[in-house]
Amino acid sequence: MPFYMFQGQYTSDSINAMIDTPQDREAAARGMIEALGGTLHHFFFCFGSEDVVAIMEMPDDTAMTAGSMLVGGSGAMSSGRTTKLITMADAMEAMATAGKTKGHYHPVSG
């Protein structure tokens, strides 16, 4: 299954709700991801511009998009982004394929 990284920022209402009533957001994320056929590997709160980072495997881009839509539609996050992660084995295969087709691309010249 492909790997994905989700990074997001909670709304101030969501943060205040967690302060007032601490809750395990990893469990909530895990339940949704598993319902979509995926596996949550890590869920981190973090410093910086993002409040949370999650690393997961999902069956495909459609399942990941569905999860992103569920989270985005919930109103809990003020922003979020998903990055598809590529294994080293897949990256090496891509490098080999690029090497075989290298002569077929010509950059724009001025």
Secondary structure, DSSP 4 states (H G I P E B T S, - for coil): --EEEEEEEE-HHHHHHHHHS---HHHHHHHHHHHTT-EEEEEEE-SSS-SEEEEEE-SSHHHHHHHHHHHHHHT-EEEEEEEEE--HHHHHHHHHHHHHHGGG------
